Amino acid sequence: MGKRKLTRKQAWRINKIQEERRQRAEKQDELVEQALAGGELGPEQEGLVIAHDGQQVEVEAKGETRRCHMRANLESLVTGDRVVWCAGDPVGVVVARQARDSELLRPDPYGDLKPVAANIDQIVIVIAPLPEPHPSLVDRYLVAAEAVAIAPLILLNKSDLLDDANREDIERLLTPYEDIGYRVLRASCKSRDGLRPLQAALADHTSIFIGPSGVGKSSLVNALLPGVDSRVGELSETRQEGMHTTTTGQLYHLSDGGHLIDSPGIREFGLWHMEREQVETGFREFRPLLGHCKFRDCKHEQEPGCALLSAAESGEISDLRLQSYRQIVASLEEEGR
């Protein structure tokens, strides 16, 4: 498996940060083990991680939330994890992580897979008219969702920003997804249009909002959960990109049942840990056509007898999606795949 290439300066900085974290963690681990050995902590009990912040997590149990350290050598924790923990004064300790039903993964700067959230059954991909949505980013999210078999939902937020200048382009972007069976919703926190269908789609699920900064994920949380007061950021005037406001995943309970995780804005969603064949199968409408090209190593670019090219020419699959697939594969090759 290829790794993402780092500059010498980037590698030095990452190693320095990791060494500082390791030293802090070792010191904290010593204190935790002393507390466990000395019987200073309460009995073991089950809980749910509702937020992760550095070397500590917030654990919810029996309607109360407690801040906890993580025991030495404990597997990494993310929002949504079910854990076993012990109460302490003033901070508790997570001693074990229970098995995950599912996890959303993305590669870190080294190319190693790191979980973003656990035990989710629905991924809500949030886009907006501004910042301008790009098919390749939406498709990266979809490929990641397909790879872990978690149902995706595409949400166009800030629908009140649709006008004669952008409506046609936005609909041209969304239509292919609806045609191949993805659920697409439209909503506006400002006008409150579409919030009821969104609430119904979230009910009885554990969902995660993902999408680039500035698309209004935190505004959606505030609209769906009055009183939460999640921080909201503005768009950068010069780049029309969102400024990060959410810095760690936070889990909220929905009044209609189910849970919602608001994730930090992700401008890029790398897939360089995947092989080209995995990306192919991540495009669900490609699957019936795979293996039917004239050449077994067909790259679906300009080869004669390509099943995907023929399907795009006939309108069976979207040419936009095929272009997006090529862009993703090209990015894999740039990373040394």
N, C-alpha and C positions, 0 to 999 in steps of 0.2 A: 504494500500500500504506500503510495507516494505521500510525502509530507509537503506542506506549504513552505516555500522558500522565504527565509527572513534575511534582512540585511544584518551586518555584523552589529550595528548599533541597536537594532531591534532585539536581537538575540541577547546582547549584553544587558539591556534594560529588563527584559523578561526574566533572565536568570537572577538578576539583582533583586527584583521584586519577589520572586519565588523563594529566594534564600531568606529574605527578611520575614516572609510569611512563615517559612518553615521554622525559624528560630522562635517566633512568637507562639506558634502552635506547640512546639516542644515544651516551652515554659508553661503554657496553659495545660498541656496534657499531664505534666507532673502534678499540678495542683488538683486536677480532676481525679487522678489515680489515688492521690493521698486522701481526698474526700471520700472516695468509694471504699478504700481500705479501712478508713477510720469510722465508717458507719455514719458519716455526717449527712448523708442524703436519704430521702424518703424511699418507700418501696417502689418497685418497678410498676409502671402503668403505661397504657397505650395512648397515643396522641397523634395529631396531624400537623405537619409542618405547613404553616400558612404564610411564612415569609422567610427569606434567607438573606443574611447580611454579614458578609465576611466569614469569620470563624464562629458566628453564632446564628441560631435560628429561633424563630418564634413558633412555639408549639401550642396547639389548642387541645384542651382536654376537659371534658365535662363543662363546657361552656365558658371556660376561663383560658386566658392566654398567658404563657410563661416564656421568658427568654431563657435559652439553654445553650450551653457549650456542647461541643461534639466530642465524644470519647476518642482517645487515641486509636488510630488504625481503623476508624469507622469509615465505611464506604461513603462516597460523596452524597450529600443530601441536596434536594431541590424542593421547591414549593410543590405540594401535593403528596409528598412522601408520608407514609404511615410509619410511625416509629414507636420504640419503647424508650421511656425516659424516667428519670428520677428527679423529684423536686429537691431544690436546695435553697439556701438563703445567702444571697438574694437571687442566685442564678442556678437553674437546674442543669442536668446533664442528659444528653441523648446517648443511650448505651447500645442501641441496635436499630437497624433499619429493616422493616418488613419487606417481603417480596413485592415487586411492582407489577401491576397488571399491564401497564404500558408506560412508555417514556418517549418524549420528543427530544431528538438529539441534533446537535450541530457541532461541526469541528472547531477546535480552538486554534490559535495561531500556529501550533505545531502540526495540525492535521489530525490530532487525536479527538475521538468523539466524546463530547461532554453533554450530559442531560440538561435540558432547559426546564422541563417540568415533568412530573410523574403522575400516573394514574388518571390520565385524561382520556376522554372518549370522543372529543370533538375539538377540532382546530378551526378557529374563526380567523380567516385571513382578511384583515381590514385594509382597505385602500380608500382613496378620496380623490376628487377632481384635482386638488392641490394638497401636497405635492403631486405632480403628474405621475400617474401610475404607469409602470412598465411591465409588459407581459412577461418578460424573462424573470423578474422578481416574483411575480405571482406564481409562475410555473415552478420556480425553485421551491416555494412553500408547498405547492401541490405534490411535487415529486417526493419531498421529505415526508409529507403526510401519507402518501401511498406506500412508501417504503416501510412504514411502521404500522400500516393498516389502521390508521385513525381517521375517522370521517372528517372531511374538510367542508367548510362553509365559507363562501366568499361574500363579504359585506362591503358594499359601497357606502361609506359614511359621508357626511357633509353633502348629501344630495341636494341641499338648497343652493350649492354653488354651481349646479348644472345650468348652463345657458346656451344660447344659440352658437356660441363660439366653441364649446367643448362637448356638447351633448352627443353629437354624432360620433365623435372619436371614442367617448366612454362606452357608448352602446356597442360600437364595433369591437371594443375590447372584451366586453362582458358576454356578448351573444354566443361565441364559440363554447364558453364554459357551460352555459345553459343548455346548448345543443347536445353536449355529451353527458349531461346528467348531473352536473354539479349544481347544488342549490345556491342561488344568488339572491341576496336581499339588498334592499336600499333603505337607508335611514338618514335622519337628520336630527341632531340634538337640538339645533336651533328651532326648527319648526315642529319637532317631535314626530314627524312623519316616519312611519315604519318601525317605531319602537315596539309596538305591540307584537307584530310578527317576530321581531328579534327576541323579545321576552319568551314567546312561545317556543322558539327554536332552542333557546338555552335551558328551558325548564327540564329538570330531571337529568341533566347532563353535567359532566365536569368538563368545562370548556376552557380554552386558552385563547386570548386575543394576541395575535402576532401581526406584525406589519411595521413598515418604516415609521420613524418619528414624524410627528406632525399630522398624522391621519385622524387623530381624535380618539385614540383608544381610551385615554383617561377621561375625556369628556363623556364617552359612552358609559364608563363605569359610574360617573357622577349622575348621569341621566337615569341609569337603571337602578342605582342604589343611592337615593337621596340621603345626604348626611355623611357620606363617605368622605367627600371633599378631597378626591385624588388630585394631585397637582396637574395643572394644564399648561402646556407650553405653546408659544407662538411660532409661526413660520419665520425662518430667516428671511429678511427682506431681500437680501442680495442673491441667495441661492435657491429660495423657495423650497427649502428642506426643513424638516422639523428639528427643533432643538430638544435634546433628551430631557425628559422630566421624570420618568419612571426609571429608577436605578436598580431595582430588584423585583423579582416576581412576587406578587401579592395575591393571596387567595381570598375571595369574598363569597359569602353565602347568599344565594338568591331567594327572594321571598316566595317565588313560585316553585321552589325546589331546585336542587342542583347547586353547582359551585362555578365560579368564574375566576380565572387567573389572568391578571393583567401583567404582561411581560414587558421588559425594557425594549425600546424601539430598536429594530435591527435593520440597518440600511442594506446590508449584504447578508445573504444566507448561503454560505459556501456549501458546495456539494462535492468538493475535491476528494472526499473519501470514497466516492462511488465510481464504479466502472461504467463505461458507456452503456453496456447492456442493462444495468440497473436503472439508468436514466431513461432508456427506451421504455421499459416496462412501467416507469412512473408516469408516462403519458398514456392514460387508460384507453384512449381511442386507437392507439397504435397497436395494442396487444393482438387483436385478431389478424393483423397484417404481418407481424414479425415472423420471420422464417419463410416468407413467400417471395422474397427478392430473388433475382436471378443469381446474384453472387452472395455467398455466405457471409463475406466480410463487408457487405454493402454499408456505406456510411450515409446513405440517403441524401446525397448532394447532387450528383448529375449522372450517376451510373445508369446504364440501360437496364430495363427490367426491374427497376426499383418499385416495390409495392407501395411505399409511402409517397413517392413522387407521383405515381399514377393516381393514388387516392386524393392527393392535393389538387391535381389537375381536374379531376372530376367533381371536386367539391365534397368528397366523402369525409375528408379531414380538413381542418383549418390550415391555410397556408401560414397564418400568424403563429400558430402553435408549432408548425414544422420549423419556421425560422427561429423560434424561441429554443426549440430542442437543439438546433445547430449552435446557437450562441452558448448554451450551457455546456455542450460537448467541447466547443472550442476553448472555453474557460478551463475545462479539465486538462486539456492538452497543454495549455499555458502553464499549468501548475506541475507539469512533468508526468502526467498520466501516461 
